[in-house]
C-alpha cells in the first residue's frame, strides 16, 4: 500500500483517483488542469472549486489534496 499518491492529468482521471484513494484511505494530491489567464491571480480564470470555496490554481495551487477538490 502506498503512503501517498501524486497525480497530474485530465479532470475525469483525477475524479476517479479521488474516489479510489478514499476507498483505500490513501492521501492523494493532484495537479489540476485549469486554464490560467494571467498567472498572477488577478483574472480568476483558473478558479478551482474546493470544499473551502474557490481557490486560484495559479497562486494557491495547481496541486491540491484531491479530498478537498469538488469535481462536478
N, CA, C, O and CB atoms as a CASP TS submission, in Angstrom:
PFRMAT TS
TARGET T0000
AUTHOR 0000-0000-0000
METHOD Language model
MODEL 1
PARENT N/A
ATOM      1  N   UNK     1       0.847  -1.181   0.000  1.00  0.00           N
ATOM      2  CA  UNK     1       0.000   0.000   0.000  1.00  0.00           C
ATOM      3  C   UNK     1       0.893   1.244   0.000  1.00  0.00           C
ATOM      4  O   UNK     1       1.770   1.372   0.854  1.00  0.00           O
ATOM      5  CB  UNK     1      -0.964  -0.002   1.228  1.00  0.00           C
ATOM      6  N   UNK     2       0.678   2.158  -0.945  1.00  0.00           N
ATOM      7  CA  UNK     2       1.498   3.378  -0.972  1.00  0.00           C
ATOM      8  C   UNK     2       1.131   4.321   0.167  1.00  0.00           C
ATOM      9  O   UNK     2       0.022   4.275   0.698  1.00  0.00           O
ATOM     10  CB  UNK     2       1.337   4.098  -2.314  1.00  0.00           C
ATOM     11  N   UNK     3       2.075   5.171   0.528  1.00  0.00           N
ATOM     12  CA  UNK     3       1.843   6.160   1.582  1.00  0.00           C
ATOM     13  C   UNK     3       1.043   7.350   1.067  1.00  0.00           C
ATOM     14  O   UNK     3       0.266   7.956   1.804  1.00  0.00           O
ATOM     15  CB  UNK     3       3.173   6.638   2.159  1.00  0.00           C
ATOM     16  N   UNK     4       1.245   7.679  -0.215  1.00  0.00           N
ATOM     17  CA  UNK     4       0.626   8.866  -0.805  1.00  0.00           C
ATOM     18  C   UNK     4       0.570   8.677  -2.315  1.00  0.00           C
ATOM     19  O   UNK     4       1.355   7.923  -2.889  1.00  0.00           O
ATOM     20  CB  UNK     4       1.413  10.167  -0.432  1.00  0.00           C
ATOM     21  N   UNK     5      -0.371   9.373  -2.949  1.00  0.00           N
ATOM     22  CA  UNK     5      -0.479   9.341  -4.407  1.00  0.00           C
ATOM     23  C   UNK     5      -0.355  10.756  -4.926  1.00  0.00           C
ATOM     24  O   UNK     5      -1.030  11.663  -4.438  1.00  0.00           O
ATOM     25  CB  UNK     5      -1.819   8.696  -4.867  1.00  0.00           C
ATOM     26  N   UNK     6       0.503  10.951  -5.911  1.00  0.00           N
ATOM     27  CA  UNK     6       0.661  12.238  -6.590  1.00  0.00           C
ATOM     28  C   UNK     6       0.277  12.023  -8.043  1.00  0.00           C
ATOM     29  O   UNK     6       0.750  11.083  -8.682  1.00  0.00           O
ATOM     30  CB  UNK     6       2.134  12.800  -6.458  1.00  0.00           C
ATOM     31  N   UNK     7      -0.582  12.895  -8.568  1.00  0.00           N
ATOM     32  CA  UNK     7      -1.067  12.685  -9.933  1.00  0.00           C
ATOM     33  C   UNK     7      -1.236  13.997 -10.675  1.00  0.00           C
ATOM     34  O   UNK     7      -1.466  15.049 -10.078  1.00  0.00           O
ATOM     35  CB  UNK     7      -2.386  11.931  -9.915  1.00  0.00           C
ATOM     36  N   UNK     8      -1.118  13.908 -11.984  1.00  0.00           N
ATOM     37  CA  UNK     8      -1.486  15.010 -12.867  1.00  0.00           C
ATOM     38  C   UNK     8      -2.162  14.381 -14.071  1.00  0.00           C
ATOM     39  O   UNK     8      -1.821  13.273 -14.484  1.00  0.00           O
ATOM     40  CB  UNK     8      -0.233  15.886 -13.286  1.00  0.00           C
ATOM     41  N   UNK     9      -3.106  15.088 -14.618  1.00  0.00           N
ATOM     42  CA  UNK     9      -3.825  14.541 -15.751  1.00  0.00           C
ATOM     43  C   UNK     9      -5.182  15.188 -15.895  1.00  0.00           C
ATOM     44  O   UNK     9      -5.490  16.167 -15.216  1.00  0.00           O
ATOM     45  CB  UNK     9      -3.972  13.044 -15.612  1.00  0.00           C
ATOM     46  N   UNK    10      -5.995  14.637 -16.784  1.00  0.00           N
ATOM     47  CA  UNK    10      -7.301  15.234 -17.042  1.00  0.00           C
ATOM     48  C   UNK    10      -8.242  15.103 -15.840  1.00  0.00           C
ATOM     49  O   UNK    10      -8.088  14.208 -15.009  1.00  0.00           O
ATOM     50  CB  UNK    10      -7.932  14.589 -18.266  1.00  0.00           C
ATOM     51  N   UNK    11      -9.197  15.991 -15.769  1.00  0.00           N
ATOM     52  CA  UNK    11     -10.146  16.041 -14.660  1.00  0.00           C
ATOM     53  C   UNK    11     -10.875  14.722 -14.411  1.00  0.00           C
ATOM     54  O   UNK    11     -10.998  14.321 -13.254  1.00  0.00           O
ATOM     55  CB  UNK    11     -11.150  17.116 -14.917  1.00  0.00           C
ATOM     56  N   UNK    12     -11.370  14.022 -15.454  1.00  0.00           N
ATOM     57  CA  UNK    12     -12.050  12.750 -15.175  1.00  0.00           C
ATOM     58  C   UNK    12     -11.143  11.728 -14.479  1.00  0.00           C
ATOM     59  O   UNK    12     -11.611  10.949 -13.649  1.00  0.00           O
ATOM     60  CB  UNK    12     -12.576  12.157 -16.471  1.00  0.00           C
ATOM     61  N   UNK    13      -9.863  11.731 -14.811  1.00  0.00           N
ATOM     62  CA  UNK    13      -8.935  10.815 -14.163  1.00  0.00           C
ATOM     63  C   UNK    13      -8.728  11.197 -12.699  1.00  0.00           C
ATOM     64  O   UNK    13      -8.725  10.324 -11.831  1.00  0.00           O
ATOM     65  CB  UNK    13      -7.593  10.802 -14.903  1.00  0.00           C
ATOM     66  N   UNK    14      -8.556  12.481 -12.415  1.00  0.00           N
ATOM     67  CA  UNK    14      -8.366  12.936 -11.040  1.00  0.00           C
ATOM     68  C   UNK    14      -9.603  12.646 -10.201  1.00  0.00           C
ATOM     69  O   UNK    14      -9.494  12.292  -9.027  1.00  0.00           O
ATOM     70  CB  UNK    14      -8.044  14.435 -11.008  1.00  0.00           C
ATOM     71  N   UNK    15     -10.777  12.797 -10.802  1.00  0.00           N
ATOM     72  CA  UNK    15     -12.028  12.490 -10.102  1.00  0.00           C
ATOM     73  C   UNK    15     -12.090  11.009  -9.733  1.00  0.00           C
ATOM     74  O   UNK    15     -12.485  10.661  -8.620  1.00  0.00           O
ATOM     75  CB  UNK    15     -13.242  12.872 -10.972  1.00  0.00           C
ATOM     76  N   UNK    16     -11.700  10.141 -10.663  1.00  0.00           N
ATOM     77  CA  UNK    16     -11.694   8.698 -10.396  1.00  0.00           C
ATOM     78  C   UNK    16     -10.665   8.344  -9.326  1.00  0.00           C
ATOM     79  O   UNK    16     -10.928   7.490  -8.479  1.00  0.00           O
ATOM     80  CB  UNK    16     -11.402   7.912 -11.685  1.00  0.00           C
ATOM     81  N   UNK    17      -9.504   8.986  -9.350  1.00  0.00           N
ATOM     82  CA  UNK    17      -8.477   8.733  -8.341  1.00  0.00           C
ATOM     83  C   UNK    17      -8.943   9.181  -6.960  1.00  0.00           C
ATOM     84  O   UNK    17      -8.642   8.525  -5.963  1.00  0.00           O
ATOM     85  CB  UNK    17      -7.176   9.448  -8.713  1.00  0.00           C
ATOM     86  N   UNK    18      -9.666  10.280  -6.895  1.00  0.00           N
ATOM     87  CA  UNK    18     -10.199  10.757  -5.617  1.00  0.00           C
ATOM     88  C   UNK    18     -11.089   9.683  -4.991  1.00  0.00           C
ATOM     89  O   UNK    18     -10.967   9.385  -3.803  1.00  0.00           O
ATOM     90  CB  UNK    18     -10.993  12.078  -5.809  1.00  0.00           C
ATOM     91  N   UNK    19     -11.969   9.114  -5.782  1.00  0.00           N
ATOM     92  CA  UNK    19     -12.886   8.081  -5.296  1.00  0.00           C
ATOM     93  C   UNK    19     -12.114   6.841  -4.875  1.00  0.00           C
ATOM     94  O   UNK    19     -12.357   6.290  -3.801  1.00  0.00           O
ATOM     95  CB  UNK    19     -13.922   7.722  -6.377  1.00  0.00           C
ATOM     96  N   UNK    20     -11.186   6.400  -5.715  1.00  0.00           N
ATOM     97  CA  UNK    20     -10.414   5.185  -5.441  1.00  0.00           C
ATOM     98  C   UNK    20      -9.547   5.334  -4.196  1.00  0.00           C
ATOM     99  O   UNK    20      -9.511   4.436  -3.355  1.00  0.00           O
ATOM    100  CB  UNK    20      -9.538   4.837  -6.639  1.00  0.00           C
ATOM    101  N   UNK    21      -8.854   6.454  -4.073  1.00  0.00           N
ATOM    102  CA  UNK    21      -7.965   6.646  -2.934  1.00  0.00           C
ATOM    103  C   UNK    21      -8.749   6.801  -1.633  1.00  0.00           C
ATOM    104  O   UNK    21      -8.253   6.426  -0.571  1.00  0.00           O
ATOM    105  CB  UNK    21      -7.079   7.866  -3.159  1.00  0.00           C
ATOM    106  N   UNK    22      -9.958   7.343  -1.696  1.00  0.00           N
ATOM    107  CA  UNK    22     -10.796   7.439  -0.495  1.00  0.00           C
ATOM    108  C   UNK    22     -11.184   6.043  -0.006  1.00  0.00           C
ATOM    109  O   UNK    22     -11.249   5.800   1.199  1.00  0.00           O
ATOM    110  CB  UNK    22     -12.068   8.282  -0.781  1.00  0.00           C
ATOM    111  N   UNK    23     -11.440   5.130  -0.940  1.00  0.00           N
ATOM    112  CA  UNK    23     -11.776   3.751  -0.572  1.00  0.00           C
ATOM    113  C   UNK    23     -10.633   3.068   0.174  1.00  0.00           C
ATOM    114  O   UNK    23     -10.863   2.290   1.100  1.00  0.00           O
ATOM    115  CB  UNK    23     -12.132   2.945  -1.819  1.00  0.00           C
ATOM    116  N   UNK    24      -9.408   3.364  -0.232  1.00  0.00           N
ATOM    117  CA  UNK    24      -8.237   2.730   0.375  1.00  0.00           C
ATOM    118  C   UNK    24      -7.580   3.591   1.453  1.00  0.00           C
ATOM    119  O   UNK    24      -6.547   3.211   2.003  1.00  0.00           O
ATOM    120  CB  UNK    24      -7.225   2.409  -0.693  1.00  0.00           C
ATOM    121  N   UNK    25      -8.168   4.740   1.756  1.00  0.00           N
ATOM    122  CA  UNK    25      -7.658   5.656   2.777  1.00  0.00           C
ATOM    123  C   UNK    25      -6.202   6.050   2.520  1.00  0.00           C
ATOM    124  O   UNK    25      -5.362   6.009   3.419  1.00  0.00           O
ATOM    125  CB  UNK    25      -7.784   5.020   4.156  1.00  0.00           C
ATOM    126  N   UNK    26      -5.931   6.429   1.281  1.00  0.00           N
ATOM    127  CA  UNK    26      -4.596   6.873   0.875  1.00  0.00           C
ATOM    128  C   UNK    26      -4.695   8.353   0.498  1.00  0.00           C
ATOM    129  O   UNK    26      -5.510   8.704  -0.355  1.00  0.00           O
ATOM    130  CB  UNK    26      -4.038   6.009  -0.329  1.00  0.00           C
ATOM    131  N   UNK    27      -3.894   9.229   1.103  1.00  0.00           N
ATOM    132  CA  UNK    27      -3.929  10.637   0.721  1.00  0.00           C
ATOM    133  C   UNK    27      -3.487  10.808  -0.733  1.00  0.00           C
ATOM    134  O   UNK    27      -2.523  10.189  -1.184  1.00  0.00           O
ATOM    135  CB  UNK    27      -3.032  11.472   1.655  1.00  0.00           C
ATOM    136  N   UNK    28      -4.211  11.656  -1.450  1.00  0.00           N
ATOM    137  CA  UNK    28      -3.902  11.876  -2.867  1.00  0.00           C
ATOM    138  C   UNK    28      -3.868  13.366  -3.164  1.00  0.00           C
ATOM    139  O   UNK    28      -4.711  14.132  -2.697  1.00  0.00           O
ATOM    140  CB  UNK    28      -4.937  11.169  -3.775  1.00  0.00           C
ATOM    141  N   UNK    29      -2.886  13.753  -3.941  1.00  0.00           N
ATOM    142  CA  UNK    29      -2.737  15.139  -4.380  1.00  0.00           C
ATOM    143  C   UNK    29      -2.736  15.149  -5.892  1.00  0.00           C
ATOM    144  O   UNK    29      -2.140  14.281  -6.528  1.00  0.00           O
ATOM    145  CB  UNK    29      -1.436  15.789  -3.811  1.00  0.00           C
ATOM    146  N   UNK    30      -3.408  16.138  -6.469  1.00  0.00           N
ATOM    147  CA  UNK    30      -3.470  16.220  -7.922  1.00  0.00           C
ATOM    148  C   UNK    30      -3.167  17.613  -8.414  1.00  0.00           C
ATOM    149  O   UNK    30      -3.534  18.606  -7.785  1.00  0.00           O
ATOM    150  CB  UNK    30      -4.825  15.787  -8.418  1.00  0.00           C
ATOM    151  N   UNK    31      -2.498  17.675  -9.538  1.00  0.00           N
ATOM    152  CA  UNK    31      -2.250  18.936 -10.212  1.00  0.00           C
ATOM    153  C   UNK    31      -3.412  19.160 -11.171  1.00  0.00           C
ATOM    154  O   UNK    31      -3.529  18.477 -12.189  1.00  0.00           O
ATOM    155  CB  UNK    31      -0.864  18.937 -10.962  1.00  0.00           C
ATOM    156  N   UNK    32      -4.274  20.127 -10.837  1.00  0.00           N
ATOM    157  CA  UNK    32      -5.468  20.349 -11.634  1.00  0.00           C
ATOM    158  C   UNK    32      -5.119  21.035 -12.948  1.00  0.00           C
ATOM    159  O   UNK    32      -4.172  21.818 -13.024  1.00  0.00           O
ATOM    160  CB  UNK    32      -6.485  21.180 -10.854  1.00  0.00           C
ATOM    161  N   UNK    33      -5.889  20.732 -13.967  1.00  0.00           N
ATOM    162  CA  UNK    33      -5.657  21.326 -15.282  1.00  0.00           C
ATOM    163  C   UNK    33      -6.660  22.446 -15.527  1.00  0.00           C
ATOM    164  O   UNK    33      -7.618  22.284 -16.283  1.00  0.00           O
ATOM    165  CB  UNK    33      -5.757  20.256 -16.396  1.00  0.00           C
ATOM    166  N   UNK    34      -6.430  23.565 -14.887  1.00  0.00           N
ATOM    167  CA  UNK    34      -7.278  24.741 -15.083  1.00  0.00           C
ATOM    168  C   UNK    34      -6.560  25.702 -16.021  1.00  0.00           C
ATOM    169  O   UNK    34      -5.343  25.871 -15.946  1.00  0.00           O
ATOM    170  CB  UNK    34      -7.615  25.435 -13.721  1.00  0.00           C
ATOM    171  N   UNK    35      -7.324  26.322 -16.896  1.00  0.00           N
ATOM    172  CA  UNK    35      -6.745  27.323 -17.806  1.00  0.00           C
ATOM    173  C   UNK    35      -6.299  28.522 -16.984  1.00  0.00           C
ATOM    174  O   UNK    35      -7.042  29.010 -16.133  1.00  0.00           O
ATOM    175  CB  UNK    35      -7.773  27.757 -18.913  1.00  0.00           C
ATOM    176  N   UNK    36      -5.080  28.995 -17.239  1.00  0.00           N
ATOM    177  CA  UNK    36      -4.550  30.136 -16.498  1.00  0.00           C
ATOM    178  C   UNK    36      -4.390  31.310 -17.450  1.00  0.00           C
ATOM    179  O   UNK    36      -3.664  31.237 -18.441  1.00  0.00           O
ATOM    180  CB  UNK    36      -3.196  29.786 -15.819  1.00  0.00           C
ATOM    181  N   UNK    37      -5.089  32.400 -17.124  1.00  0.00           N
ATOM    182  CA  UNK    37      -5.033  33.584 -17.973  1.00  0.00           C
ATOM    183  C   UNK    37      -3.813  34.445 -17.694  1.00  0.00           C
ATOM    184  O   UNK    37      -2.948  34.599 -18.556  1.00  0.00           O
ATOM    185  CB  UNK    37      -6.279  34.403 -17.793  1.00  0.00           C
ATOM    186  N   UNK    38      -3.740  35.010 -16.489  1.00  0.00           N
ATOM    187  CA  UNK    38      -2.662  35.950 -16.177  1.00  0.00           C
ATOM    188  C   UNK    38      -1.509  35.304 -15.426  1.00  0.00           C
ATOM    189  O   UNK    38      -0.374  35.769 -15.524  1.00  0.00           O
ATOM    190  CB  UNK    38      -3.202  37.095 -15.369  1.00  0.00           C
ATOM    191  N   UNK    39      -1.781  34.233 -14.671  1.00  0.00           N
ATOM    192  CA  UNK    39      -0.736  33.565 -13.912  1.00  0.00           C
ATOM    193  C   UNK    39      -0.348  34.262 -12.622  1.00  0.00           C
ATOM    194  O   UNK    39       0.589  33.836 -11.947  1.00  0.00           O
ATOM    195  CB  UNK    39       0.459  33.422 -14.754  1.00  0.00           C
ATOM    196  N   UNK    40      -1.067  35.348 -12.263  1.00  0.00           N
ATOM    197  CA  UNK    40      -0.752  36.094 -11.053  1.00  0.00           C
ATOM    198  C   UNK    40      -1.931  36.205 -10.100  1.00  0.00           C
ATOM    199  O   UNK    40      -1.822  36.877  -9.075  1.00  0.00           O
ATOM    200  CB  UNK    40      -0.271  37.464 -11.413  1.00  0.00           C
ATOM    201  N   UNK    41      -3.052  35.569 -10.406  1.00  0.00           N
ATOM    202  CA  UNK    41      -4.210  35.593  -9.532  1.00  0.00           C
ATOM    203  C   UNK    41      -5.151  36.762  -9.732  1.00  0.00           C
ATOM    204  O   UNK    41      -6.112  36.915  -8.978  1.00  0.00           O
ATOM    205  CB  UNK    41      -3.762  35.589  -8.153  1.00  0.00           C
ATOM    206  N   UNK    42      -4.896  37.585 -10.726  1.00  0.00           N
ATOM    207  CA  UNK    42      -5.726  38.763 -10.945  1.00  0.00           C
ATOM    208  C   UNK    42      -7.006  38.500 -11.710  1.00  0.00           C
ATOM    209  O   UNK    42      -8.020  39.149 -11.452  1.00  0.00           O
ATOM    210  CB  UNK    42      -4.947  39.780 -11.662  1.00  0.00           C
ATOM    211  N   UNK    43      -6.985  37.572 -12.636  1.00  0.00           N
ATOM    212  CA  UNK    43      -8.150  37.386 -13.515  1.00  0.00           C
ATOM    213  C   UNK    43      -9.122  36.322 -13.015  1.00  0.00           C
ATOM    214  O   UNK    43     -10.280  36.319 -13.432  1.00  0.00           O
ATOM    215  CB  UNK    43      -7.687  37.017 -14.903  1.00  0.00           C
ATOM    216  N   UNK    44      -8.693  35.422 -12.139  1.00  0.00           N
ATOM    217  CA  UNK    44      -9.519  34.356 -11.555  1.00  0.00           C
ATOM    218  C   UNK    44     -10.063  33.364 -12.581  1.00  0.00           C
ATOM    219  O   UNK    44     -11.046  32.675 -12.307  1.00  0.00           O
ATOM    220  CB  UNK    44     -10.670  34.966 -10.809  1.00  0.00           C
ATOM    221  N   UNK    45      -9.443  33.280 -13.755  1.00  0.00           N
ATOM    222  CA  UNK    45      -9.863  32.304 -14.765  1.00  0.00           C
ATOM    223  C   UNK    45      -9.570  30.883 -14.286  1.00  0.00           C
ATOM    224  O   UNK    45     -10.276  29.945 -14.655  1.00  0.00           O
ATOM    225  CB  UNK    45      -9.152  32.572 -16.113  1.00  0.00           C
ATOM    226  N   UNK    46      -8.548  30.725 -13.477  1.00  0.00           N
ATOM    227  CA  UNK    46      -8.091  29.399 -13.060  1.00  0.00           C
ATOM    228  C   UNK    46      -8.739  28.918 -11.764  1.00  0.00           C
ATOM    229  O   UNK    46      -8.206  28.019 -11.112  1.00  0.00           O
ATOM    230  CB  UNK    46      -6.598  29.409 -12.895  1.00  0.00           C
ATOM    231  N   UNK    47      -9.867  29.491 -11.381  1.00  0.00           N
ATOM    232  CA  UNK    47     -10.513  29.130 -10.121  1.00  0.00           C
ATOM    233  C   UNK    47     -10.877  27.650 -10.092  1.00  0.00           C
ATOM    234  O   UNK    47     -11.478  27.119 -11.026  1.00  0.00           O
ATOM    235  CB  UNK    47     -11.762  29.982  -9.902  1.00  0.00           C
ATOM    236  N   UNK    48     -10.499  27.003  -9.000  1.00  0.00           N
ATOM    237  CA  UNK    48     -10.755  25.580  -8.784  1.00  0.00           C
ATOM    238  C   UNK    48     -11.675  25.467  -7.577  1.00  0.00           C
ATOM    239  O   UNK    48     -11.378  26.019  -6.517  1.00  0.00           O
ATOM    240  CB  UNK    48      -9.415  24.767  -8.569  1.00  0.00           C
ATOM    241  N   UNK    49     -12.797  24.752  -7.730  1.00  0.00           N
ATOM    242  CA  UNK    49     -13.766  24.640  -6.639  1.00  0.00           C
ATOM    243  C   UNK    49     -13.264  23.636  -5.609  1.00  0.00           C
ATOM    244  O   UNK    49     -12.930  22.498  -5.942  1.00  0.00           O
ATOM    245  CB  UNK    49     -15.158  24.218  -7.176  1.00  0.00           C
ATOM    246  N   UNK    50     -13.216  24.077  -4.345  1.00  0.00           N
ATOM    247  CA  UNK    50     -12.807  23.210  -3.246  1.00  0.00           C
ATOM    248  C   UNK    50     -13.879  23.253  -2.159  1.00  0.00           C
ATOM    249  O   UNK    50     -14.831  24.030  -2.243  1.00  0.00           O
ATOM    250  CB  UNK    50     -11.417  23.639  -2.679  1.00  0.00           C
ATOM    251  N   UNK    51     -13.716  22.423  -1.152  1.00  0.00           N
ATOM    252  CA  UNK    51     -14.657  22.413  -0.032  1.00  0.00           C
ATOM    253  C   UNK    51     -14.681  23.750   0.698  1.00  0.00           C
ATOM    254  O   UNK    51     -15.686  24.102   1.315  1.00  0.00           O
ATOM    255  CB  UNK    51     -14.303  21.300   0.943  1.00  0.00           C
ATOM    256  N   UNK    52     -13.581  24.496   0.632  1.00  0.00           N
ATOM    257  CA  UNK    52     -13.461  25.790   1.309  1.00  0.00           C
ATOM    258  C   UNK    52     -13.758  26.966   0.390  1.00  0.00           C
ATOM    259  O   UNK    52     -13.411  28.102   0.714  1.00  0.00           O
ATOM    260  CB  UNK    52     -12.077  25.942   1.884  1.00  0.00           C
ATOM    261  N   UNK    53     -14.392  26.714  -0.744  1.00  0.00           N
ATOM    262  CA  UNK    53     -14.656  27.766  -1.725  1.00  0.00           C
ATOM    263  C   UNK    53     -13.717  27.627  -2.914  1.00  0.00           C
ATOM    264  O   UNK    53     -13.064  26.599  -3.089  1.00  0.00           O
ATOM    265  CB  UNK    53     -14.504  29.159  -1.086  1.00  0.00           C
ATOM    266  N   UNK    54     -13.659  28.664  -3.720  1.00  0.00           N
ATOM    267  CA  UNK    54     -12.808  28.624  -4.904  1.00  0.00           C
ATOM    268  C   UNK    54     -11.392  29.052  -4.555  1.00  0.00           C
ATOM    269  O   UNK    54     -11.184  29.981  -3.775  1.00  0.00           O
ATOM    270  CB  UNK    54     -13.378  29.520  -6.010  1.00  0.00           C
ATOM    271  N   UNK    55     -10.424  28.362  -5.144  1.00  0.00           N
ATOM    272  CA  UNK    55      -9.014  28.722  -4.984  1.00  0.00           C
ATOM    273  C   UNK    55      -8.415  28.902  -6.369  1.00  0.00           C
ATOM    274  O   UNK    55      -8.779  28.202  -7.314  1.00  0.00           O
ATOM    275  CB  UNK    55      -8.230  27.634  -4.166  1.00  0.00           C
ATOM    276  N   UNK    56      -7.497  29.844  -6.475  1.00  0.00           N
ATOM    277  CA  UNK    56      -6.859  30.130  -7.753  1.00  0.00           C
ATOM    278  C   UNK    56      -5.684  29.179  -7.957  1.00  0.00           C
ATOM    279  O   UNK    56      -4.736  29.159  -7.172  1.00  0.00           O
ATOM    280  CB  UNK    56      -6.389  31.606  -7.819  1.00  0.00           C
ATOM    281  N   UNK    57      -5.766  28.400  -9.017  1.00  0.00           N
ATOM    282  CA  UNK    57      -4.742  27.384  -9.290  1.00  0.00           C
ATOM    283  C   UNK    57      -3.369  28.004  -9.536  1.00  0.00           C
ATOM    284  O   UNK    57      -2.348  27.389  -9.228  1.00  0.00           O
ATOM    285  CB  UNK    57      -5.148  26.543 -10.495  1.00  0.00           C
ATOM    286  N   UNK    58      -3.338  29.199 -10.080  1.00  0.00           N
ATOM    287  CA  UNK    58      -2.042  29.785 -10.428  1.00  0.00           C
ATOM    288  C   UNK    58      -1.252  30.251  -9.213  1.00  0.00           C
ATOM    289  O   UNK    58      -0.022  30.256  -9.257  1.00  0.00           O
ATOM    290  CB  UNK    58      -2.243  30.944 -11.364  1.00  0.00           C
ATOM    291  N   UNK    59      -1.917  30.642  -8.134  1.00  0.00           N
ATOM    292  CA  UNK    59      -1.195  31.136  -6.965  1.00  0.00           C
ATOM    293  C   UNK    59      -1.393  30.275  -5.713  1.00  0.00           C
ATOM    294  O   UNK    59      -0.542  30.289  -4.824  1.00  0.00           O
ATOM    295  CB  UNK    59      -1.625  32.543  -6.672  1.00  0.00           C
ATOM    296  N   UNK    60      -2.492  29.531  -5.627  1.00  0.00           N
ATOM    297  CA  UNK    60      -2.746  28.677  -4.463  1.00  0.00           C
ATOM    298  C   UNK    60      -2.560  27.202  -4.792  1.00  0.00           C
ATOM    299  O   UNK    60      -2.719  26.349  -3.919  1.00  0.00           O
ATOM    300  CB  UNK    60      -4.155  28.912  -3.935  1.00  0.00           C
ATOM    301  N   UNK    61      -2.240  26.905  -5.988  1.00  0.00           N
ATOM    302  CA  UNK    61      -2.059  25.534  -6.464  1.00  0.00           C
ATOM    303  C   UNK    61      -0.902  25.517  -7.426  1.00  0.00           C
ATOM    304  O   UNK    61       0.060  26.256  -7.214  1.00  0.00           O
ATOM    305  CB  UNK    61      -3.345  24.984  -7.137  1.00  0.00           C
ATOM    306  N   UNK    62      -0.936  24.737  -8.446  1.00  0.00           N
ATOM    307  CA  UNK    62      -2.044  23.968  -9.001  1.00  0.00           C
ATOM    308  C   UNK    62      -2.253  22.610  -8.328  1.00  0.00           C
ATOM    309  O   UNK    62      -3.153  21.863  -8.710  1.00  0.00           O
ATOM    310  CB  UNK    62      -1.820  23.764 -10.461  1.00  0.00           C
ATOM    311  N   UNK    63      -1.422  22.287  -7.323  1.00  0.00           N
ATOM    312  CA  UNK    63      -1.565  20.991  -6.654  1.00  0.00           C
ATOM    313  C   UNK    63      -2.445  21.166  -5.417  1.00  0.00           C
ATOM    314  O   UNK    63      -2.188  22.013  -4.561  1.00  0.00           O
ATOM    315  CB  UNK    63      -0.168  20.400  -6.263  1.00  0.00           C
ATOM    316  N   UNK    64      -3.487  20.343  -5.349  1.00  0.00           N
ATOM    317  CA  UNK    64      -4.424  20.377  -4.232  1.00  0.00           C
ATOM    318  C   UNK    64      -4.657  18.955  -3.728  1.00  0.00           C
ATOM    319  O   UNK    64      -4.554  18.002  -4.501  1.00  0.00           O
ATOM    320  CB  UNK    64      -5.765  21.042  -4.652  1.00  0.00           C
ATOM    321  N   UNK    65      -4.971  18.800  -2.439  1.00  0.00           N
ATOM    322  CA  UNK    65      -5.397  17.487  -1.976  1.00  0.00           C
ATOM    323  C   UNK    65      -6.707  17.133  -2.698  1.00  0.00           C
ATOM    324  O   UNK    65      -7.650  17.924  -2.695  1.00  0.00           O
ATOM    325  CB  UNK    65      -5.579  17.465  -0.409  1.00  0.00           C
ATOM    326  N   UNK    66      -6.761  15.974  -3.301  1.00  0.00           N
ATOM    327  CA  UNK    66      -7.958  15.598  -4.049  1.00  0.00           C
ATOM    328  C   UNK    66      -9.176  15.500  -3.143  1.00  0.00           C
ATOM    329  O   UNK    66     -10.304  15.673  -3.604  1.00  0.00           O
ATOM    330  CB  UNK    66      -7.738  14.276  -4.766  1.00  0.00           C
ATOM    331  N   UNK    67      -8.967  15.228  -1.880  1.00  0.00           N
ATOM    332  CA  UNK    67     -10.094  15.143  -0.944  1.00  0.00           C
ATOM    333  C   UNK    67     -10.783  16.487  -0.776  1.00  0.00           C
ATOM    334  O   UNK    67     -11.941  16.530  -0.362  1.00  0.00           O
ATOM    335  CB  UNK    67      -9.621  14.632   0.414  1.00  0.00           C
ATOM    336  N   UNK    68     -10.099  17.592  -1.089  1.00  0.00           N
ATOM    337  CA  UNK    68     -10.665  18.927  -0.949  1.00  0.00           C
ATOM    338  C   UNK    68     -11.289  19.451  -2.232  1.00  0.00           C
ATOM    339  O   UNK    68     -12.125  20.353  -2.187  1.00  0.00           O
ATOM    340  CB  UNK    68      -9.607  19.876  -0.488  1.00  0.00           C
ATOM    341  N   UNK    69     -10.895  18.899  -3.377  1.00  0.00           N
ATOM    342  CA  UNK    69     -11.387  19.382  -4.663  1.00  0.00           C
ATOM    343  C   UNK    69     -12.802  18.869  -4.896  1.00  0.00           C
ATOM    344  O   UNK    69     -13.098  17.697  -4.662  1.00  0.00           O
ATOM    345  CB  UNK    69     -10.451  18.942  -5.813  1.00  0.00           C
ATOM    346  N   UNK    70     -13.671  19.765  -5.363  1.00  0.00           N
ATOM    347  CA  UNK    70     -15.050  19.389  -5.694  1.00  0.00           C
ATOM    348  C   UNK    70     -15.123  19.216  -7.205  1.00  0.00           C
ATOM    349  O   UNK    70     -15.008  20.181  -7.960  1.00  0.00           O
ATOM    350  CB  UNK    70     -16.090  20.470  -5.189  1.00  0.00           C
ATOM    351  N   UNK    71     -15.315  17.980  -7.633  1.00  0.00           N
ATOM    352  CA  UNK    71     -15.472  17.684  -9.056  1.00  0.00           C
ATOM    353  C   UNK    71     -16.955  17.599  -9.352  1.00  0.00           C
ATOM    354  O   UNK    71     -17.679  16.859  -8.686  1.00  0.00           O
ATOM    355  CB  UNK    71     -14.740  16.360  -9.456  1.00  0.00           C
ATOM    356  N   UNK    72     -17.415  18.343 -10.338  1.00  0.00           N
ATOM    357  CA  UNK    72     -18.830  18.320 -10.688  1.00  0.00           C
ATOM    358  C   UNK    72     -19.057  17.669 -12.020  1.00  0.00           C
ATOM    359  O   UNK    72     -20.198  17.565 -12.471  1.00  0.00           O
ATOM    360  CB  UNK    72     -19.397  19.712 -10.701  1.00  0.00           C
TER
END
